[in-house]
Amino acid sequence: MESEADDPQLREYPTEYKPLYVPTKLIMFNRFNPRTEADITADDELRQSVGIRGVETPLHVRPIEEDEEGHIYEVYDGDRRLRAAIGTKLAKVPVIIRDRSDDEVIEFGMVSTIRRGLNDAEKGRALLALKERFPFKYRSQREMARSLGTSVATINRYLKSATVLDPQVQELIAPEDTRTRNTPVGSLDGRTAYEIGKIDDKERQREVAFSIVEKGLKGDKARMAVAAVRLDPETPVETIIKRTQEPEQFIPTLTLTSDEYQLVKAGKKTTVIERSLRPGVKADAKIIPLIKADPIEVMDVFKRTLGRFKDEDAKREGFKNLAALQKWWEKKHGTWNESESVYVVQFKKTEAVK
């Protein structure tokens, strides 16, 4: 009598990307899974789902030499689903079979882990480990961003969070929740933690982080407090944060890269386009760029449709012409919609940086 392991259908490599149903007893767990034991324990919700509907998303497996326990496949994407299937005593699960080397499985696991379930600092450490393991493939942040399908700025945030933040602050960062964008009570969002990393003094980093968490500050309010602390290294953190929460002491902020800030200070960039404005950004306001920098004075704020922008407007933005501005906009925001209204923040003239 032919055994399941000898069934030619189970050993056949699919010519199309279609799942086959393979007995769970023929599949072993990933030996190179980068997750901790606590991470890979199948939770009750997944187990209940599998018990009711079965495994709906196929596991990705690679063929291996049959071992002493009869396994002929190893899963490289779907350990938790396999564990849930075994826990609910499913006889077979859908799989996609592909040849993968050990290095490919390790890389796949590391990249997949970075994409989900970690906070920014953890992702940064995982990226550093990825770079150490595959130094020629991940030599730059641009290559990391391409592999993860994200921006270079996001990769930089991950790496900075892992390298410049105090370890206690790293532990306060909440994993990103792309479904709700909510930051759990008692934790920091990734962008706020990144801004805290711009404070050189590690003890002051901890003071700011714990104070923000204790007071329940979120989003712009939290980052405004961090920016105020960074610009005043002598005053006690509690005093500064309390001051920033008073309406009359509100300090507006504006997102500028270091290069953009230098162009402003050199007088080569006199405006910035924003889809929406943070509270307090208005004429005569002194705004704090969310970088290590001095405040910038605003001369005027007005709205304009993108269709009304000309070459001279692009030059005020620091670009050679309108085409260059449009290219930058599409890379950062998506389609250049001429009917879309945006805010234009115009800066007061400043002395050029020497």
Wavefront OBJ file of the C-alpha trace (Angstrom):
o trace
v 0.000 0.000 0.000
v 1.393 3.383 -1.006
v 2.058 5.759 1.900
v 1.196 9.454 1.887
v 4.915 10.275 1.773
v 5.233 8.247 -1.451
v 2.232 9.930 -3.117
v 3.711 11.525 -6.293
v 1.208 14.428 -6.085
v 2.706 15.501 -2.770
v 6.230 15.504 -4.200
v 5.283 17.158 -7.488
v 6.436 20.775 -7.902
v 3.565 22.954 -9.099
v 4.100 24.624 -12.469
v 1.723 27.438 -11.476
v 1.445 29.360 -8.241
v -1.323 27.124 -6.882
v -1.513 25.528 -3.434
v -1.403 21.789 -2.839
v -2.803 20.123 0.257
v -0.054 18.372 2.202
v -0.342 16.367 5.461
v 0.824 18.449 8.412
v 2.967 15.533 9.606
v 5.160 15.941 6.514
v 5.988 19.591 7.303
v 8.588 20.714 9.833
v 8.855 24.166 11.430
v 11.352 26.745 10.188
v 14.751 26.082 11.773
v 15.805 29.675 11.084
v 12.743 31.479 12.434
v 14.049 34.816 13.823
v 11.076 35.260 16.168
v 11.369 34.429 19.852
v 9.458 31.487 21.344
v 6.928 33.913 22.815
v 6.356 35.437 19.376
v 5.644 32.151 17.581
v 3.178 30.701 20.088
v -0.131 30.458 18.246
v -2.677 32.660 19.976
v -6.183 31.569 20.849
v -7.779 33.800 18.218
v -5.786 32.238 15.368
v -6.353 28.736 16.698
v -10.106 29.338 16.915
v -10.151 30.730 13.362
v -8.238 27.736 12.015
v -10.512 25.381 13.937
v -13.590 26.903 12.280
v -12.397 27.778 8.769
v -9.183 25.852 8.396
v -5.973 27.421 7.067
v -7.162 29.925 4.456
v -3.759 31.378 3.508
v -1.346 28.766 2.090
v 1.928 28.124 3.895
v 5.109 28.651 1.900
v 7.351 25.609 2.165
v 10.545 24.317 0.619
v 11.399 20.679 -0.118
v 14.015 19.025 2.103
v 15.463 15.577 2.358
v 13.149 13.351 4.327
v 14.332 13.224 7.950
v 13.969 10.491 10.569
v 10.509 11.807 11.483
v 9.255 11.644 7.906
v 9.255 15.384 7.104
v 9.827 16.245 3.452
v 9.010 19.981 3.624
v 10.081 22.896 5.797
v 7.859 25.940 6.222
v 9.547 29.315 5.675
v 6.416 31.476 5.830
v 3.558 30.336 8.065
v 4.985 28.848 11.283
v 2.088 30.206 13.352
v -0.512 28.844 10.922
v 1.176 25.443 10.993
v 1.260 25.474 14.797
v -2.441 26.415 14.906
v -3.270 23.655 12.395
v -1.448 21.056 14.496
v -3.150 22.407 17.618
v -6.565 21.904 16.049
v -5.538 18.480 14.645
v -5.934 19.419 10.983
v -4.721 16.541 8.806
v -3.714 18.653 5.798
v -2.895 22.293 5.040
v -2.581 24.219 1.754
v 1.025 24.961 0.741
v 3.000 26.677 -2.000
v 6.215 24.766 -2.734
v 9.331 26.671 -3.782
v 13.047 25.900 -3.765
v 14.807 28.162 -1.262
v 18.390 28.110 0.024
v 19.192 28.499 3.721
v 20.328 32.091 3.117
v 17.114 32.911 1.260
v 15.019 31.480 4.089
v 17.009 33.423 6.703
v 16.699 36.661 4.725
v 12.987 36.123 4.100
v 12.382 35.512 7.805
v 14.333 38.585 8.896
v 12.605 40.876 6.393
v 9.155 39.480 7.238
v 9.779 39.974 10.941
v 10.841 43.583 10.394
v 7.636 44.270 8.457
v 5.320 43.332 11.296
v 4.972 42.995 15.044
v 7.959 45.086 16.149
v 8.464 48.621 17.382
v 10.840 51.033 15.632
v 13.861 50.232 17.805
v 13.361 46.491 17.356
v 13.085 46.982 13.609
v 16.279 49.026 13.677
v 18.154 46.264 15.490
v 16.769 43.703 13.051
v 17.944 45.839 10.128
v 21.439 46.040 11.610
v 21.450 42.254 11.971
v 20.253 41.921 8.350
v 23.061 44.188 7.189
v 25.621 42.201 9.185
v 24.373 38.910 7.723
v 24.090 40.196 4.125
v 26.550 43.135 3.954
v 26.777 43.298 0.165
v 23.027 43.259 -0.420
v 22.097 45.781 2.297
v 24.957 48.261 2.110
v 22.772 51.377 2.179
v 19.520 52.613 3.636
v 18.169 52.923 0.104
v 18.667 49.183 -0.475
v 16.975 48.423 2.859
v 14.046 50.681 1.938
v 13.639 48.995 -1.446
v 13.575 45.544 0.148
v 10.979 46.537 2.759
v 8.877 48.626 0.397
v 9.197 51.768 2.503
v 11.013 55.122 2.410
v 14.629 55.905 3.227
v 13.354 58.330 5.889
v 11.479 55.485 7.612
v 14.557 53.242 7.526
v 16.611 56.071 9.010
v 14.040 56.436 11.803
v 14.274 52.728 12.617
v 18.083 52.759 12.699
v 18.300 55.952 14.747
v 15.783 54.592 17.242
v 17.973 51.516 17.716
v 21.272 53.366 18.004
v 20.792 56.774 19.642
v 17.888 56.171 22.040
v 18.418 55.145 25.646
v 17.432 51.461 26.092
v 14.683 52.377 28.563
v 13.165 54.757 26.009
v 13.339 52.049 23.338
v 11.212 49.809 25.527
v 8.486 52.477 25.660
v 7.965 52.546 21.881
v 4.714 50.915 20.798
v 4.639 48.613 17.752
v 3.065 50.436 14.823
v -0.636 49.668 14.453
v -1.433 50.419 10.807
v -5.106 49.561 11.326
v -5.985 52.165 13.950
v -2.882 54.390 14.242
v -3.566 54.462 17.975
v -0.706 54.518 20.458
v -1.463 52.358 23.512
v -1.557 54.019 26.930
v 1.860 54.026 28.593
v 3.875 54.063 25.382
v 5.405 56.355 22.744
v 4.678 56.465 19.034
v 7.688 55.912 16.784
v 7.938 59.483 15.486
v 7.957 60.950 18.988
v 10.637 58.483 20.082
v 12.700 59.452 17.036
v 12.492 63.135 18.047
v 13.594 62.223 21.585
v 16.665 60.624 20.017
v 17.791 64.085 18.892
v 18.456 64.949 22.556
v 22.088 64.003 23.230
v 21.808 63.514 27.004
v 20.502 59.983 27.657
v 19.244 60.884 31.137
v 17.287 63.786 29.683
v 15.891 61.421 27.024
v 14.522 59.216 29.794
v 13.056 62.188 31.664
v 11.256 63.452 28.550
v 9.966 60.007 27.586
v 8.634 59.099 31.023
v 7.063 62.550 31.457
v 5.275 62.352 28.079
v 3.966 58.854 28.861
v 2.867 59.860 32.363
v 0.971 62.903 31.057
v -0.535 60.933 28.170
v 0.732 63.344 25.503
v 0.261 62.126 21.927
v 1.180 63.163 18.392
v 2.018 66.806 17.770
v 1.636 67.766 21.436
v 4.227 65.183 22.424
v 6.644 66.179 19.671
v 6.178 69.857 20.464
v 7.208 69.132 24.061
v 10.282 67.228 22.870
v 11.299 70.064 20.542
v 10.976 72.605 23.373
v 13.151 70.473 25.677
v 15.767 70.048 22.953
v 16.040 73.826 22.484
v 16.369 74.484 26.230
v 18.944 72.060 27.699
v 19.219 73.862 31.049
v 15.622 74.150 32.294
v 14.163 71.092 34.085
v 12.164 68.838 31.761
v 9.003 68.964 33.881
v 9.013 72.762 33.809
v 9.363 72.904 30.041
v 6.694 70.308 29.344
v 4.254 71.963 31.723
v 4.916 75.284 29.992
v 4.256 73.859 26.523
v 0.835 72.631 27.627
v -0.308 76.145 28.517
v -2.277 77.700 25.596
v -0.395 80.974 25.652
v 2.913 79.119 25.476
v 1.994 76.888 22.546
v 4.976 76.452 20.224
v 3.987 75.556 16.638
v 6.096 73.032 14.751
v 6.873 72.326 11.114
v 8.426 69.278 9.471
v 11.621 70.225 7.623
v 14.535 68.008 6.676
v 18.051 69.143 7.554
v 18.705 70.006 3.885
v 15.483 72.027 3.642
v 16.353 73.924 6.809
v 19.795 74.814 5.461
v 18.202 76.117 2.259
v 15.859 78.289 4.345
v 18.721 79.676 6.399
v 20.702 80.347 3.204
v 17.762 82.242 1.719
v 17.424 79.758 -1.160
v 14.082 78.414 0.069
v 11.532 80.980 1.187
v 8.350 78.884 1.188
v 7.213 75.369 2.046
v 4.092 73.572 0.796
v 1.983 71.698 3.359
v -1.205 69.689 2.821
v -2.258 70.514 6.386
v -0.862 72.782 9.071
v -0.118 72.061 12.689
v -1.803 74.399 15.198
v -0.164 77.793 15.551
v 1.545 78.003 12.138
v 0.513 81.482 11.027
v 1.910 84.896 10.123
v 4.495 86.268 12.611
v 4.750 82.923 14.398
v 8.096 81.493 15.433
v 8.032 77.847 14.518
v 10.310 75.012 15.549
v 11.522 72.706 12.761
v 11.404 69.079 13.912
v 15.187 68.837 13.634
v 18.042 70.168 15.758
v 17.699 73.800 14.709
v 16.761 77.305 15.775
v 13.199 78.594 15.265
v 12.172 80.127 11.924
v 9.945 83.195 11.631
v 6.856 83.023 9.405
v 5.952 86.033 7.259
v 2.656 84.764 5.808
v 0.471 81.675 5.314
v -1.975 81.325 2.436
v -3.772 78.677 0.352
v -3.298 77.989 -3.341
v -4.284 75.231 -5.765
v -1.416 73.224 -7.220
v -2.576 74.192 -10.702
v -1.643 77.834 -10.008
v 1.999 77.061 -9.223
v 4.541 78.428 -11.713
v 8.303 78.155 -12.162
v 8.861 81.136 -9.846
v 6.865 79.383 -7.080
v 9.013 76.281 -7.534
v 12.170 78.380 -7.195
v 10.877 79.797 -3.906
v 10.534 76.176 -2.797
v 14.203 75.602 -3.640
v 13.619 73.787 -6.948
v 15.006 74.580 -10.405
v 11.594 74.689 -12.059
v 7.977 73.542 -11.751
v 8.754 70.127 -13.268
v 11.292 69.453 -10.490
v 8.755 70.513 -7.845
v 6.108 68.215 -9.352
v 8.535 65.284 -9.410
v 9.351 65.840 -5.713
v 5.650 66.158 -4.825
v 4.696 62.934 -6.617
v 7.496 61.055 -4.873
v 6.422 62.338 -1.443
v 2.629 62.681 -1.755
v 1.498 60.896 -4.910
v -0.371 62.367 -7.899
v 0.004 66.094 -8.595
v -3.668 67.092 -8.624
v -3.985 70.623 -10.028
v -7.334 71.150 -8.274
v -5.931 70.293 -4.823
v -5.571 73.242 -2.424
v -2.441 73.359 -0.276
v -1.018 75.702 2.343
v 2.013 77.811 1.486
v 4.100 78.905 4.464
v 6.265 81.914 3.583
v 9.319 82.593 5.737
v 10.818 85.941 6.692
v 14.158 86.703 5.141
v 17.112 85.451 7.105
v 20.847 85.947 6.923
v 22.578 83.376 4.789
v 24.519 80.655 6.580
v 28.239 81.142 6.046
l 1 2 3 4 5 6 7 8 9 10 11 12 13 14 15 16 17 18 19 20 21 22 23 24 25 26 27 28 29 30 31 32 33 34 35 36 37 38 39 40 41 42 43 44 45 46 47 48 49 50 51 52 53 54 55 56 57 58 59 60 61 62 63 64 65 66 67 68 69 70 71 72 73 74 75 76 77 78 79 80 81 82 83 84 85 86 87 88 89 90 91 92 93 94 95 96 97 98 99 100 101 102 103 104 105 106 107 108 109 110 111 112 113 114 115 116 117 118 119 120 121 122 123 124 125 126 127 128 129 130 131 132 133 134 135 136 137 138 139 140 141 142 143 144 145 146 147 148 149 150 151 152 153 154 155 156 157 158 159 160 161 162 163 164 165 166 167 168 169 170 171 172 173 174 175 176 177 178 179 180 181 182 183 184 185 186 187 188 189 190 191 192 193 194 195 196 197 198 199 200 201 202 203 204 205 206 207 208 209 210 211 212 213 214 215 216 217 218 219 220 221 222 223 224 225 226 227 228 229 230 231 232 233 234 235 236 237 238 239 240 241 242 243 244 245 246 247 248 249 250 251 252 253 254 255 256 257 258 259 260 261 262 263 264 265 266 267 268 269 270 271 272 273 274 275 276 277 278 279 280 281 282 283 284 285 286 287 288 289 290 291 292 293 294 295 296 297 298 299 300 301 302 303 304 305 306 307 308 309 310 311 312 313 314 315 316 317 318 319 320 321 322 323 324 325 326 327 328 329 330 331 332 333 334 335 336 337 338 339 340 341 342 343 344 345 346 347 348 349 350 351 352 353 354
